Amino acid sequence: MALSKPKAILFDWDNTLVDTWPIIHAALHETFLKLNQTPWTMEQVQARVKKSMRDSFPEVFGADWQLAAEFYQTAYRSRNLTQLKPLDGAEETLRWLLDNTDYYVAVVSNKKGINLRQEVEALGWGKYFKALVGADDASHDKPHKAPVELALKDSGVAAGADVWFVGDSEIDMECAQNTGCVGILYGTPDGIDGKQFGGFPYAAHGRDQAELRAVFASI
């Protein structure tokens, strides 16, 4: 698939721009123990954590999901602002976009919106984004189209072929497909075949931030 220059770029947040797996794993571990359940390994967390809390916790914790959500949020927020780490080269990527393009750049995440905005502020990255949309900010979360439409609301750009969606998980590629945006896969997840990931197409693949910048610079 030939790429054409976008008007907007939407980034996933967790593990596309920042490394939050250790924080997520620790907070889930604590939550499972409080509910007398067997904690997930890091490998299980990385394989299973895709959806937002309101979409995934009822599946995992059943009737106790709201209590689990309270435990999780407390555990997560006790760590995230002190343990948050940008991925190597991520700020360089964002700075390159700011310095070299006039694209509308935003974040669409399944992390709760309040946590997302606090993390962006803690890193001093607000200057790189025009909008920050997290879980519960829109009527539905990824892979639904609602958070994408909310992120683009003030951009003058409609969801579709003029928008690239950059993310590391199949739910990001599914969201791109659901909105007609161009999926750009980030990282080295298992199960990619050069055209699809989790059954959803992507147009380009950056295994690290340098390769992602090369994709941006290629058009």
Sequence and secondary structure as in RCSB ss.txt:
>XXXX:A:sequence
MALSKPKAILFDWDNTLVDTWPIIHAALHETFLKLNQTPWTMEQVQARVKKSMRDSFPEVFGADWQLAAEFYQTA
YRSRNLTQLKPLDGAEETLRWLLDNTDYYVAVVSNKKGINLRQEVEALGWGKYFKALVGADDASHDKPHKAPVEL
ALKDSGVAAGADVWFVGDSEIDMECAQNTGCVGILYGTPDGIDGKQFGGFPYAAHGRDQAELRAVFASI
>XXXX:A:secstr
      SEEEE  BTTTEE HHHHHHHHHHHHHHTT     HHHHHHH  S HHHHHHHHHGGGHHHHHHHHHHH
HHTTHHHH EE TTHHHHHHHHHHH   EEEEEEEEEHHHHHHHHHHHT GGG SEEEEETSSSS TTSSHHHHH
HTTTTT  SSTTEEEEESSHHHHHHHHHHT EEEEES  TTB SSEETTEE SEEESSHHHHHHHHHT 
